Amino acid sequence: MVAHGVMFHHFHDDCHAPGQGSIGAGELVAMIESIGRKKILPAHEWLERAGRNMLQADDICLTFDDSLRCQFDIAVPVLRDLNISAFFFVHTLVLSGQLEMLEVYRHFRMTRFRSVEAFYEAFYEVVAKTSNSHRVRQALLRFNPREYLSEYAFYTAADRKFRFVRDEVLGPEAYHAVMQGMVAAHEFDAAAVGRRLWMNSEQIRQLHSEGHVIGLHSHTHPARMKRLSPQQQRDEYYENFRYVRHLTGVAPRAMSHPGNSYSPYTLAILRQLGIRIGFRANMAQQDYCPLELPREDHSNLIARSVPASAVAA
Ligand SMILES: [Zn+2]
């Protein structure tokens, strides 16, 4: 065991629809119990210890990515009850009312189809009618789901294929074009949905005042940070830094890498900004600096603490 963060994203209840990987308040409580409440350090203390290289092997912290409103509505009351403070890594473009379309499209595929497989089927039908059809077919000939995103055990083969087509073959613009067509065909109101997906500035301020640590997660949440130019990467983190400092009144000192994507240049920018600790999105790396700390996805904890049949249900 090494000191690590536990990574959370989506939560569901009567107001927030369930989706792949989402959990309810009761499951969060059960997970905290199975980790052991005593092992979970207050976020400020974790930051302090990590910065001084004083973490013990079984020190754990809880982390929440992506500025999601469902975290504020569902997870934060649980943390309040149990007197736990956590890291919230926020991308900031959405705080000014703009949409981050990857999250909107996730909501669309989770709520408008019988199952995620039904969405994948509809998605490939649309892709087959575009000028990218041939390129996608060719790329899939050499695609091996066992080798792609293999560090994330919870993805199915179909999930891996979809992410491969989306992120490696189509890329952001072509994916956006396909999804725009699907969203329009379903008369899905992205702007209305977007208003319910993310926290607002006031809620982030409240988290800060309740003792949680607000950290960076880039400004726009690009799918692949390491593919951006040095200038673009710099803009992503400088803008994010300014925004968070303005909201909380303190200079942020922690971050997590959106999409687990970064290059040596990214780490240099974060050092310039005075960021002391950064988190990856998995436990795969053996040798890491303080800006590459490991995190375990919460779904790996479910897999370990409950029988597989219970998860499938
Ligand atoms: Zn993220």
Residues whose N, C-alpha, C, O or C-beta is under 5 A from the ligand:
A	BS01	ZN	D65 D66 P258 G259
